């Protein structure tokens, strides 16, 4: 592919719904439905194609598109479940304004991670973290770091509920400098380390996703960010049960994602056991209140049972 007219990185790429995209080399046709997201390296659109709905990403330059295509090709060779979207096509679109490089990939239709956690409860954030760590472990073993790991790049599909990756634009080879990041999820921004592409960089970002999920907003950095984050985790009702693991991840104490996963799983089980005990404690009530308690207690038991079965079948 050759980019005949460079696109400015200071503006997004805009196409109207219904626009027809015709590939120069493969002659495949796509019809734009709507934009899905705007990033530092390009714009992603939802489009109709001969394969059904796909995600089209138009890059600001040919090198960026080539880099991401190479990552998706690498992902396809990693054994196990897909790490990212499947790659369908790579081509150029020639227009009067210039030539746009793009690639077509699988459209992963899911629920945004944070929306799913809000509906199902914070416990699911830990379940999704365990899934994420398992996938990150496979990515790191293949020689890559995700880099720009954040909720915007994660969706939940299912059933069964499964976390999936969307944008691989920040994926970087081990040992190099992270090429794309978002401040809140970046350890360099918080002063916990460099932006070198290594497993611990992704583990820091994964931890900040959990902090974000517990708060429901992005904590503002104070004058002493290290102390601020550690105290925030220790004092937070939702985060405290997992504080030992999360704080170690902030400081890069885990060599691999699997190490963090193994440390986190017992904490989840302990927390679940305590919640189950609390649920089984008989409340003090008057005799005429029996009917008010019976329904909620049964419902809580069913939910907890389903939760344990999910963790056992799909996580362990």
C-alpha positions as CSV (number, residue, x, y, z in Angstrom):
1,X,0.0,0.0,0.0
2,X,1.1,3.5,-0.7
3,X,-0.1,6.6,1.1
4,X,-0.2,9.3,-1.7
5,X,-1.7,12.1,0.5
6,X,-0.7,12.1,4.2
7,X,-3.5,12.8,6.7
8,X,-2.9,15.3,9.5
9,X,-2.7,13.7,12.9
10,X,-4.4,16.8,14.3
11,X,-7.8,15.9,12.9
12,X,-10.1,12.9,12.7
13,X,-11.2,11.1,9.6
14,X,-14.9,11.6,8.9
15,X,-17.1,9.8,6.4
16,X,-20.9,10.2,6.2
17,X,-23.2,7.2,6.9
18,X,-23.9,5.4,3.6
19,X,-20.5,6.3,2.1
20,X,-19.2,3.5,-0.1
21,X,-15.6,2.4,0.3
22,X,-14.1,0.4,-2.5
23,X,-10.7,-1.2,-2.0
24,X,-8.2,-0.4,-4.8
25,X,-6.4,-3.7,-4.7
26,X,-8.9,-6.3,-3.6
27,X,-12.0,-4.6,-5.0
28,X,-14.0,-5.3,-1.9
29,X,-16.9,-2.9,-1.1
30,X,-17.9,-1.5,2.3
31,X,-20.7,0.8,3.3
32,X,-20.2,3.1,6.3
33,X,-22.8,2.8,9.0
34,X,-21.4,5.0,11.8
35,X,-18.1,5.9,13.6
36,X,-17.1,3.6,16.4
37,X,-14.2,5.6,17.8
38,X,-11.5,8.2,17.3
39,X,-8.0,7.6,18.4
40,X,-4.5,9.0,18.1
41,X,-3.6,6.7,15.2
42,X,-6.9,6.7,13.2
43,X,-10.6,6.3,13.1
44,X,-12.8,3.2,13.3
45,X,-16.1,2.8,11.6
46,X,-18.8,0.2,11.6
47,X,-19.6,-0.9,8.1
48,X,-21.6,-3.5,6.0
49,X,-19.6,-5.9,3.9
50,X,-19.9,-9.2,2.1
51,X,-19.0,-10.8,5.5
52,X,-21.7,-8.9,7.3
53,X,-20.9,-6.1,9.7
54,X,-17.2,-5.3,10.1
55,X,-15.0,-2.7,11.8
56,X,-13.0,-0.5,9.3
57,X,-10.0,1.3,10.7
58,X,-8.5,4.2,8.7
59,X,-5.0,5.2,9.8
60,X,-3.4,8.6,9.6
61,X,-0.4,7.1,7.9
62,X,0.5,3.9,6.1
63,X,3.1,2.9,8.6
64,X,0.5,3.0,11.4
65,X,-1.9,0.7,9.5
66,X,0.9,-1.7,8.6
67,X,2.1,-1.9,12.2
68,X,-1.4,-2.7,13.5
69,X,-2.0,-5.3,10.7
70,X,1.2,-7.0,11.7
71,X,0.0,-7.1,15.3
72,X,-3.3,-8.7,14.3
73,X,-1.5,-11.2,12.1
74,X,0.7,-12.1,15.1
75,X,-2.4,-12.5,17.3
76,X,-3.9,-15.0,14.9
77,X,-0.9,-17.2,15.4
78,X,-1.1,-17.3,19.2
79,X,-2.7,-20.6,20.3
80,X,-6.0,-20.6,22.2
81,X,-8.9,-18.2,22.0
82,X,-8.5,-15.1,19.8
83,X,-6.7,-12.3,21.6
84,X,-8.0,-9.5,19.4
85,X,-10.3,-9.0,16.4
86,X,-9.9,-11.3,13.4
87,X,-8.3,-9.5,10.4
88,X,-10.3,-9.7,7.1
89,X,-8.8,-7.3,4.6
90,X,-6.1,-4.7,4.1
91,X,-6.4,-2.1,1.3
92,X,-6.4,1.5,0.1
93,X,-9.3,3.7,-0.9
94,X,-8.6,6.2,-3.6
95,X,-10.5,9.5,-3.5
96,X,-10.2,13.0,-4.9
97,X,-8.9,14.1,-1.6
98,X,-6.2,11.5,-1.4
99,X,-5.6,7.8,-0.7
100,X,-6.7,6.4,2.6
101,X,-5.1,3.2,4.0
102,X,-7.5,1.0,5.9
103,X,-8.1,-2.5,7.2
104,X,-11.2,-4.5,7.9
105,X,-11.5,-6.6,11.0
106,X,-14.1,-8.5,13.0
107,X,-16.7,-6.3,14.6
108,X,-17.0,-7.4,18.2
109,X,-20.5,-6.6,19.3
110,X,-20.4,-6.5,23.1
111,X,-21.2,-4.4,26.2
112,X,-18.6,-1.8,27.3
113,X,-16.7,-3.2,30.2
114,X,-17.7,-0.4,32.7
115,X,-21.4,-0.6,31.7
116,X,-21.4,-4.4,32.3
117,X,-19.7,-3.9,35.8
118,X,-22.3,-1.3,36.8
119,X,-25.1,-3.7,36.0
120,X,-23.7,-6.9,37.5
121,X,-21.7,-5.5,40.4
122,X,-18.0,-4.9,41.3
123,X,-17.4,-8.6,41.9
124,X,-17.5,-9.1,38.2
125,X,-14.7,-6.6,37.7
126,X,-12.4,-9.1,39.5
127,X,-13.7,-12.0,37.4
128,X,-13.0,-10.0,34.2
129,X,-9.5,-9.1,35.6
130,X,-8.7,-12.8,36.0
131,X,-9.8,-13.4,32.4
132,X,-7.7,-10.4,31.2
133,X,-4.6,-11.6,33.0
134,X,-4.9,-15.0,31.4
135,X,-5.0,-13.4,27.9
136,X,-2.3,-10.9,28.8
137,X,-0.1,-13.8,29.8
138,X,-0.4,-15.3,26.3
139,X,0.2,-12.0,24.7
140,X,3.4,-11.4,26.7
141,X,4.7,-14.9,25.9
142,X,4.2,-14.1,22.2
143,X,6.6,-11.1,22.7
144,X,4.1,-8.2,22.9
145,X,2.7,-5.7,25.5
146,X,-0.8,-4.3,25.0
147,X,0.3,-0.8,26.0
148,X,-2.9,1.3,25.8
149,X,-4.9,-0.9,28.1
150,X,-8.1,0.8,29.3
151,X,-11.8,0.2,29.5
152,X,-12.5,1.9,26.2
153,X,-10.5,-0.9,24.5
154,X,-12.4,-3.7,26.3
155,X,-15.9,-5.1,25.8
156,X,-17.8,-8.0,27.3
157,X,-19.5,-10.6,25.0
158,X,-21.5,-13.7,25.8
159,X,-23.0,-15.7,27.3
160,X,-20.8,-17.0,28.8
161,X,-19.5,-13.6,29.7
162,X,-16.1,-13.0,28.2
163,X,-13.8,-10.0,28.0
164,X,-12.6,-9.1,24.5
165,X,-10.0,-6.6,23.2
166,X,-10.9,-4.0,20.6
167,X,-8.1,-1.6,19.5
168,X,-4.6,-3.0,19.2
169,X,-3.1,0.4,18.2
170,X,-0.9,0.6,21.3
171,X,0.5,-2.9,21.2
172,X,4.3,-2.8,21.4
173,X,7.0,-5.3,21.1
174,X,8.7,-6.3,24.4
175,X,11.7,-4.0,25.3
176,X,10.6,-1.0,23.2
177,X,9.0,2.2,24.3
178,X,5.2,2.2,24.7
179,X,4.0,4.0,21.6
180,X,0.4,4.9,22.8
181,X,-1.0,5.3,26.2
182,X,-3.8,7.0,28.2
183,X,-2.6,9.0,31.3
184,X,-4.8,7.6,34.0
185,X,-3.8,4.0,33.1
186,X,-0.1,4.8,32.5
187,X,2.4,4.1,35.2
188,X,4.7,6.8,34.0
189,X,2.0,9.4,34.6
190,X,1.6,8.2,38.2
191,X,5.4,8.0,38.8
192,X,5.4,4.2,39.3
193,X,7.9,3.4,36.5
194,X,9.0,3.9,33.0
195,X,7.1,3.5,29.7
196,X,9.2,0.5,28.7
197,X,7.2,-2.3,27.1
198,X,7.3,-5.1,29.7
199,X,4.6,-7.3,31.4
200,X,4.5,-5.1,34.5
201,X,3.4,-2.1,32.4
202,X,0.2,-3.9,31.4
203,X,-0.3,-5.2,34.9
204,X,-0.2,-1.6,36.3
205,X,-2.8,-0.6,33.7
206,X,-5.0,-3.6,34.5
207,X,-4.9,-2.6,38.2
208,X,-6.0,1.0,37.4
209,X,-8.9,-0.4,35.4
210,X,-10.1,-2.1,38.7
211,X,-9.5,1.2,40.6
212,X,-11.6,3.0,38.0
213,X,-14.3,0.3,38.2
214,X,-14.5,0.6,42.0
215,X,-14.8,4.4,42.0
216,X,-17.0,4.8,38.9
217,X,-14.7,7.8,37.9
218,X,-11.1,8.5,37.2
219,X,-9.2,9.6,40.4
220,X,-7.4,12.9,40.0
221,X,-3.6,12.7,40.6
222,X,-2.4,14.6,43.7
223,X,1.0,15.9,44.7
224,X,2.1,12.5,46.0
225,X,0.6,10.0,43.6
226,X,2.3,6.9,44.9
227,X,1.1,7.5,48.5
228,X,-2.3,8.6,47.1
229,X,-2.9,5.4,45.1
230,X,-1.8,3.0,47.8
231,X,-3.9,4.7,50.5
232,X,-6.8,4.9,48.2
233,X,-6.8,1.1,47.6
234,X,-6.2,0.3,51.3
235,X,-9.1,2.5,52.4
236,X,-11.6,1.6,49.7
237,X,-14.3,-0.8,50.8
238,X,-14.4,-2.6,47.4
239,X,-10.6,-2.6,46.8
240,X,-9.3,-3.4,50.3
241,X,-9.9,-7.2,50.1
242,X,-7.6,-7.3,47.0
243,X,-5.2,-4.5,48.2
244,X,-2.2,-6.8,48.7
245,X,-2.3,-8.0,45.1
246,X,-3.2,-4.6,43.5
247,X,-0.5,-2.7,45.3
248,X,2.1,-5.2,44.4
249,X,1.0,-4.8,40.7
250,X,1.4,-1.1,41.0
251,X,5.0,-1.5,42.1
252,X,5.8,-4.1,39.4
253,X,6.3,-6.9,41.8
254,X,4.8,-9.6,39.5
255,X,7.1,-10.9,36.8
256,X,4.2,-12.3,34.8
257,X,0.5,-11.9,34.4
258,X,0.1,-15.5,35.5
259,X,1.8,-14.7,38.8
260,X,-0.7,-11.9,39.5
261,X,-3.6,-14.2,38.5
262,X,-2.5,-16.9,40.9
263,X,-2.2,-14.4,43.7
264,X,-5.6,-12.8,42.9
265,X,-7.7,-16.0,42.7
266,X,-7.5,-17.0,46.4
267,X,-8.4,-13.4,47.3
268,X,-11.6,-13.7,45.2
269,X,-12.5,-17.0,46.9
270,X,-11.9,-15.5,50.4
271,X,-14.0,-12.5,49.6
272,X,-16.8,-14.7,48.2
273,X,-16.7,-17.0,51.3
274,X,-17.0,-14.0,53.6
275,X,-19.9,-12.6,51.6
276,X,-21.7,-16.0,51.7
277,X,-21.3,-16.2,55.5
278,X,-22.7,-12.7,55.9
279,X,-25.6,-13.7,53.7
280,X,-26.4,-16.8,55.8
281,X,-26.4,-14.8,59.1
282,X,-30.0,-14.8,60.3
283,X,-31.3,-11.3,60.8
284,X,-33.1,-10.2,63.9
285,X,-36.7,-9.8,62.9
286,X,-40.2,-10.0,64.2
287,X,-42.3,-13.1,63.6
288,X,-44.6,-11.3,61.2
289,X,-41.6,-10.3,59.0
290,X,-40.7,-13.9,57.8
291,X,-42.2,-13.5,54.4
292,X,-40.2,-10.3,53.8
293,X,-36.8,-12.1,54.3
294,X,-37.5,-15.4,52.6
295,X,-37.5,-14.2,49.0
296,X,-34.3,-12.1,49.1
297,X,-32.4,-14.8,50.9
298,X,-33.3,-17.4,48.3
299,X,-32.4,-15.0,45.5
300,X,-29.0,-14.2,47.1
301,X,-28.2,-17.9,47.4
302,X,-29.1,-18.5,43.8
303,X,-26.9,-15.6,42.6
304,X,-24.0,-16.7,44.8
305,X,-24.2,-20.3,43.5
306,X,-24.3,-19.1,39.9
307,X,-21.3,-16.9,40.6
308,X,-19.2,-19.8,42.1
309,X,-20.1,-22.1,39.2
310,X,-19.0,-19.4,36.7
311,X,-15.6,-18.9,38.4
312,X,-15.1,-22.6,38.7
313,X,-16.0,-23.4,35.0
314,X,-14.5,-20.5,33.2
315,X,-11.7,-19.1,35.3
316,X,-9.9,-21.8,37.2
